[in-house]
Amino acid sequence: MRWMLSAENQARWVQSTGLFPLRASTMELLADYSASHRQWTEAVKLLPHGEDTPQLSSWRLVRVMLGDGFRDMFDTIRHPDLTEGQVPLILKQMDDTVADLNQ
């Protein structure tokens, strides 16, 4: 476990997977990677704003519903006629479904 969590191995892991490091100290070794992967760098900056998943029994269902909803919005093969104007309606429907499941 210690080998896997070393900063050097974490840096190699990030470079091969594009995922986030588990240790802040690894970021120092990722300067070149960060410079060439701007979207990844911007995502890393958002990590401190992340929150844990809700500790609700309904979360298992909500998580699946959200995954299905977002997949459907971005699946242009299944929904080639989805317009930009429909996205807020889908998001509202998803939000309403979350509220129903959390009651």
C-alpha positions in Angstrom: 0.0 0.0 0.0 2.8 2.4 0.8 4.4 1.8 -2.6 1.1 2.6 -4.3 0.6 5.8 -2.3 4.1 7.2 -2.9 4.0 10.5 -4.7 6.1 9.1 -7.6 3.8 6.2 -8.3 0.7 8.4 -7.9 2.1 10.7 -10.5 2.6 7.8 -12.9 -0.9 6.6 -12.2 -2.4 10.0 -12.9 -0.4 10.3 -16.2 -1.6 6.9 -17.4 -5.3 7.1 -16.3 -6.1 10.8 -16.3 -7.7 10.4 -12.8 -6.9 12.5 -9.8 -4.0 11.8 -7.3 -4.8 10.7 -3.8 -2.2 12.9 -2.3 -1.7 16.7 -2.6 2.0 16.2 -2.5 1.8 14.4 -5.9 0.8 17.6 -7.6 4.3 18.9 -7.5 5.4 16.0 -9.7 2.6 16.7 -12.2 3.6 20.2 -13.4 4.3 19.1 -17.0 1.1 16.9 -17.1 -0.9 19.8 -15.7 0.4 22.2 -18.3 -0.5 19.9 -21.2 -3.9 18.9 -19.8 -5.7 22.1 -19.0 -9.2 20.6 -18.6 -7.8 18.2 -16.0 -6.1 21.1 -14.2 -9.3 23.0 -14.0 -11.1 19.9 -12.6 -8.4 19.6 -9.9 -9.1 23.2 -8.9 -12.7 22.3 -8.3 -11.9 19.3 -6.0 -12.0 21.4 -2.8 -15.6 22.3 -3.6 -16.7 18.7 -3.9 -19.0 17.1 -1.3 -19.6 13.6 -0.1 -22.5 11.7 -1.4 -25.7 12.2 0.7 -26.1 9.7 3.5 -29.7 9.0 2.5 -31.1 5.5 1.9 -32.6 6.8 -1.3 -29.2 7.8 -2.7 -28.8 4.4 -4.4 -31.9 5.1 -6.6 -31.1 8.8 -7.1 -27.6 8.0 -8.3 -28.9 5.5 -10.9 -31.6 8.0 -12.0 -29.0 10.8 -12.4 -26.7 8.6 -14.3 -29.5 7.6 -16.7 -30.7 11.1 -17.1 -27.2 12.5 -17.9 -26.4 9.6 -20.2 -29.7 10.2 -22.1 -28.9 13.9 -22.5 -25.5 13.2 -24.1 -26.5 10.2 -26.1 -27.0 11.7 -29.5 -27.6 8.2 -31.1 -30.6 7.5 -28.9 -31.8 11.1 -28.9 -30.6 12.8 -32.1 -33.4 15.3 -31.9 -32.7 16.6 -28.4 -32.5 20.4 -28.5 -30.8 22.8 -26.2 -34.1 24.1 -25.0 -35.1 20.6 -23.7 -32.2 20.3 -21.4 -33.6 22.6 -18.6 -36.8 20.6 -18.8 -35.0 17.3 -18.4 -33.0 18.7 -15.5 -36.2 19.9 -13.8 -37.7 16.5 -14.2 -34.6 14.9 -12.7 -34.7 17.4 -9.8 -38.4 16.6 -9.2 -37.6 12.9 -9.3 -34.9 13.4 -6.7 -37.3 15.2 -4.4 -39.9 12.4 -4.8 -37.3 9.7 -4.0 -36.1 11.6 -0.9 -39.5 11.8 0.7 
